[in-house]
């Protein structure tokens, strides 16, 4: 029998270079796809967190507005006032087997953060007036609690059944009218369209 010479042929250098190039391209494409998925997931989580915070903010606003005191309850005082980036109102609270109390509530937008501040409850109208003035001066002793981060702007309007919507300029420092509605517009950072909520005030609801 004639012995056959078996030659084991390996990969050439060019073939190895081509294979490495293909693997590198696949790796780059895979990394870009994974990076895009991670970025999209982060953006979605941030948007969901922002939406959740916005819902909590509006829910708190709705609760405060529903418990708005009447001017008669507050000694014929202003019970709701809007100014640039700030909402002030007097709300009532009722504990079981306890007389009702009045609280000053202040919503304020500063440096992109919407905060809520509430005074201690009182039945003393003179003390209520002092607390209201302190709120006007941004000097309430209670801590301001952050509700929403990343808010670029806040617009407020009050509904007057005789003249319709009244903005900050037309309200001009508050009125003893029984406004029946409040419109709150919050513009999240990075967005071009504000989120608008219309809330009923007090017994108007």
C-alpha positions as CSV (number, residue, x, y, z in Angstrom):
1,X,0.0,0.0,0.0
2,X,1.1,3.4,-0.8
3,X,1.2,5.8,2.1
4,X,-0.6,9.0,1.6
5,X,0.8,12.2,2.9
6,X,-1.9,13.9,5.0
7,X,-1.6,17.7,5.2
8,X,-3.7,19.5,7.8
9,X,-4.5,22.9,6.4
10,X,-4.9,25.7,9.0
11,X,-6.4,29.2,8.8
12,X,-4.4,31.8,6.9
13,X,-3.6,35.2,8.4
14,X,-6.1,36.9,6.1
15,X,-8.9,34.6,7.2
16,X,-8.1,35.2,10.9
17,X,-8.2,39.0,10.3
18,X,-11.5,38.8,8.5
19,X,-13.0,36.7,11.3
20,X,-11.7,39.1,14.0
21,X,-13.1,42.1,12.0
22,X,-16.5,40.4,11.8
23,X,-16.6,39.6,15.5
24,X,-15.6,43.2,16.3
25,X,-18.4,44.6,14.2
26,X,-20.9,42.2,15.8
27,X,-19.6,43.2,19.3
28,X,-19.9,47.0,18.5
29,X,-23.5,46.6,17.1
30,X,-24.5,44.5,20.1
31,X,-23.0,47.1,22.5
32,X,-24.9,49.9,20.8
33,X,-28.1,48.0,20.9
34,X,-27.7,47.2,24.6
35,X,-26.7,50.8,25.4
36,X,-29.8,52.0,23.6
37,X,-32.0,49.6,25.6
38,X,-30.4,50.8,28.9
39,X,-30.8,54.4,28.1
40,X,-34.4,53.9,27.1
41,X,-35.1,52.1,30.3
42,X,-33.5,54.8,32.4
43,X,-35.5,57.5,30.6
44,X,-38.8,55.5,31.0
45,X,-38.1,55.0,34.7
46,X,-37.5,58.8,35.2
47,X,-40.7,59.6,33.3
48,X,-42.7,57.2,35.4
49,X,-41.2,58.6,38.6
50,X,-42.1,62.1,37.4
51,X,-45.6,61.1,36.5
52,X,-46.1,59.4,39.9
53,X,-44.9,62.5,41.7
54,X,-47.2,64.7,39.6
55,X,-50.1,62.5,40.5
56,X,-49.3,62.8,44.2
57,X,-49.0,66.6,43.9
58,X,-52.3,67.0,42.2
59,X,-54.0,64.6,44.7
60,X,-52.7,66.7,47.6
61,X,-53.9,69.9,45.9
62,X,-57.3,68.4,45.3
63,X,-57.6,67.4,49.0
64,X,-56.6,70.9,50.1
65,X,-59.0,72.6,47.7
66,X,-61.9,70.4,48.7
67,X,-61.4,71.5,52.3
68,X,-61.1,75.2,51.5
69,X,-62.6,77.4,54.2
70,X,-65.2,80.1,53.4
71,X,-64.4,83.7,54.1
72,X,-67.1,83.7,56.8
73,X,-65.3,80.8,58.6
74,X,-62.0,82.7,58.4
75,X,-63.5,85.9,59.9
76,X,-64.3,87.5,56.5
77,X,-60.7,87.0,55.4
78,X,-59.3,86.0,52.0
79,X,-59.1,82.2,51.9
80,X,-57.3,81.7,48.6
81,X,-54.7,83.8,46.9
82,X,-52.5,83.3,43.9
83,X,-49.2,85.0,43.0
84,X,-46.3,84.2,40.7
85,X,-45.2,80.6,41.6
86,X,-47.2,80.5,44.8
87,X,-50.6,79.4,46.0
88,X,-52.0,80.3,49.5
89,X,-55.2,78.9,50.9
90,X,-56.9,78.3,54.2
91,X,-58.2,74.8,54.7
92,X,-60.3,73.2,57.4
93,X,-59.6,70.0,59.3
94,X,-62.0,68.0,61.5
95,X,-60.8,65.4,64.0
96,X,-63.2,63.0,65.6
97,X,-65.1,64.6,68.5
98,X,-63.0,67.8,68.0
99,X,-64.0,71.2,66.8
100,X,-62.8,72.2,63.3
101,X,-59.5,74.0,62.9
102,X,-58.1,76.2,60.2
103,X,-54.7,75.8,58.6
104,X,-52.7,78.0,56.3
105,X,-51.4,76.0,53.3
106,X,-48.7,77.3,51.0
107,X,-47.6,75.8,47.7
108,X,-44.5,77.4,46.2
109,X,-42.3,76.7,43.2
110,X,-38.6,77.6,43.7
111,X,-35.5,76.4,41.9
112,X,-37.5,73.7,40.1
113,X,-39.0,72.2,43.2
114,X,-42.7,72.4,44.2
115,X,-43.1,72.4,47.9
116,X,-46.1,72.4,50.3
117,X,-46.1,74.0,53.7
118,X,-48.9,73.8,56.3
119,X,-49.3,75.7,59.5
120,X,-50.5,74.3,62.8
121,X,-54.3,74.3,63.2
122,X,-56.0,77.1,65.0
123,X,-59.4,78.4,66.0
124,X,-58.1,81.8,67.0
125,X,-58.9,84.3,64.1
126,X,-56.2,86.7,65.2
127,X,-53.6,83.9,65.2
128,X,-54.9,82.9,61.8
129,X,-54.4,86.4,60.4
130,X,-50.8,86.4,61.8
131,X,-50.1,83.0,60.2
132,X,-51.5,84.3,56.8
133,X,-49.1,87.2,56.9
134,X,-46.2,85.0,57.8
135,X,-47.1,82.8,54.8
136,X,-47.2,85.9,52.6
137,X,-43.7,86.8,53.8
138,X,-42.6,83.1,53.3
139,X,-41.9,82.9,57.0
140,X,-44.1,80.0,58.2
141,X,-42.4,78.2,61.1
142,X,-43.4,74.7,59.8
143,X,-41.1,72.9,57.3
144,X,-41.7,73.0,53.6
145,X,-42.0,69.5,52.2
146,X,-41.0,68.8,48.6
147,X,-43.7,67.4,46.4
148,X,-42.3,67.5,42.9
149,X,-38.8,68.0,41.4
150,X,-38.0,69.2,37.9
151,X,-40.8,71.7,37.5
152,X,-39.9,74.5,35.1
153,X,-43.0,76.7,35.6
154,X,-46.3,76.9,37.4
155,X,-49.3,78.9,36.2
156,X,-52.4,79.5,38.4
157,X,-55.9,80.8,37.6
158,X,-59.1,81.2,39.7
159,X,-62.6,80.8,38.3
160,X,-65.1,83.6,39.0
161,X,-68.6,82.8,38.0
162,X,-69.2,86.4,36.9
163,X,-66.0,87.2,35.0
164,X,-64.5,83.7,34.2
165,X,-60.9,82.8,34.7
166,X,-58.7,85.3,36.5
167,X,-55.0,85.0,36.4
168,X,-52.3,86.3,38.8
169,X,-52.5,89.9,37.4
170,X,-56.3,90.2,37.6
171,X,-56.6,88.7,41.1
172,X,-54.2,91.4,42.3
173,X,-53.4,90.3,45.8
174,X,-56.4,88.3,46.7
175,X,-60.1,88.8,46.9
176,X,-62.9,87.8,49.4
177,X,-64.9,86.4,46.5
178,X,-66.0,82.8,46.8
179,X,-64.0,81.4,43.9
180,X,-65.4,78.1,42.7
181,X,-62.4,76.7,40.8
182,X,-58.6,76.6,40.5
183,X,-56.6,75.8,37.4
184,X,-53.0,74.6,38.0
185,X,-50.6,74.2,35.1
186,X,-47.2,72.5,35.9
187,X,-44.5,72.4,33.2
188,X,-42.1,69.5,33.8
189,X,-38.5,70.1,32.8
190,X,-37.6,68.9,29.3
191,X,-41.3,69.1,28.2
192,X,-42.9,71.7,25.9
193,X,-46.5,71.1,27.1
194,X,-47.7,71.7,30.6
195,X,-49.9,69.3,32.6
196,X,-53.1,71.1,33.5
197,X,-55.6,70.2,36.3
198,X,-58.8,72.0,37.2
199,X,-59.8,71.6,40.8
200,X,-63.1,72.5,42.6
201,X,-62.9,74.8,45.6
202,X,-64.6,74.0,48.8
203,X,-68.4,73.6,48.8
204,X,-68.4,74.2,45.1
205,X,-67.4,70.6,44.7
